[in-house]
Amino acid sequence: MANPHELEIPDYTMNEYAEARAMFTADGKSNAETALILANVWRFNNAHDCQLWDRQQETLEEVRLLEHARAVELEEQERAVREEEEELAKCEEHKKYKNKCAPIPDTPLSDAPIFTPCCYADAKIRSGDYCPLKYYTNKGHGNNLSFPDLDDGTLTLIHSESGEVVLQGAAEAKVKHCTLDEDLSWEEFSEANIRMLCDMERHSWDKTRIDMVCTFWIEIESHCWHHSTNDSNKCALLVFQGRV
């Protein structure tokens, strides 16, 4: 059925409607009067058809909305069932693989210092004096923990270069037998430099001086010779940093 709202009123004065006009002209009415009567009849019928059309469209729209609501409801039910099944499967997996599903706490890494230098090394850095890097390596630190700190003015008897027995501070005597900076391994050098920088900051060294030392050590560690296949190049870098 065509939409009656879109129909146009016919021109009843045309010849194709002559037979329809004849029913009224027989009573003595003119063609114009007859065409007007036919037009009014058409309008009446069209108005009735429009009402029927509107009611039909309203019914169709109600059916469409109802079907859509049912489809949405069904989809929601299916989604709820899927979520419930997924949740049950997840719970079963959690029970079966507890370690796999256990949460990992988001615990921040501690920035508290875990390396405490010996009294001798700490005193040297505190006073701004040179201190061998060996004291800040794992091995050097372990050796120092095995003996009492010797920075209390303790004297010891040693043989001088001339062969004489003389008194000397125990700490100074110990330093003479300490591994030189240039003889450290790359692992020991990496262990020591960051720890010594932290100790410098702890004892409030001038920032410019700390940055200067830090920059120098970074350049040593990032130098291409550090990763060279030639061991002589690697050793040369350590010798250079130990003698600067």
Residue pairs with C-beta under 8 A, 6 or more apart in sequence:
1 53
3 53
4 46
4 49
4 50
4 53
5 50
5 53
7 46
9 39
9 42
9 43
9 46
10 17
10 38
10 39
10 42
11 17
11 35
12 20
12 21
12 34
12 35
12 38
12 39
12 42
13 31
13 32
13 35
17 35
17 38
20 34
20 38
21 31
21 34
21 35
21 38
24 33
24 34
24 37
24 38
25 31
25 34
29 37
93 100
93 101
94 101
113 198
113 202
115 136
115 141
115 195
115 198
117 125
117 135
117 136
117 141
117 195
117 199
118 135
118 141
118 144
118 145
118 149
118 151
119 149
119 150
119 151
119 152
120 131
120 135
120 144
120 149
120 150
120 151
120 171
120 174
120 175
121 131
121 135
121 136
121 144
121 199
122 199
123 151
124 130
124 131
125 131
125 196
125 199
125 200
125 203
125 205
126 203
128 205
131 196
132 140
132 175
132 178
132 179
132 180
132 181
133 181
133 184
133 188
133 189
133 192
133 193
133 196
134 140
134 178
134 179
134 181
134 184
134 188
134 192
135 141
135 144
135 178
135 192
136 191
136 192
136 193
136 195
136 196
136 199
137 184
137 188
137 191
137 192
138 188
138 191
139 188
140 178
140 179
140 188
140 192
150 169
150 170
150 171
150 174
151 171
153 169
154 169
154 170
154 171
155 167
155 168
155 169
155 170
156 167
156 168
156 169
156 170
156 173
157 165
157 166
157 167
158 165
158 166
158 167
158 168
158 173
159 165
159 166
160 166
180 242
181 189
181 238
181 241
181 242
182 238
182 239
182 240
182 241
182 242
182 243
183 238
183 242
184 192
184 238
184 242
186 226
186 234
186 238
189 220
189 221
189 238
189 241
190 221
193 217
193 221
197 210
197 213
197 214
197 217
200 209
200 210
200 213
201 210
216 241
216 244
217 241
220 226
220 237
220 240
220 241
223 237
225 233
225 234
225 236
225 237
226 234
226 237
228 234
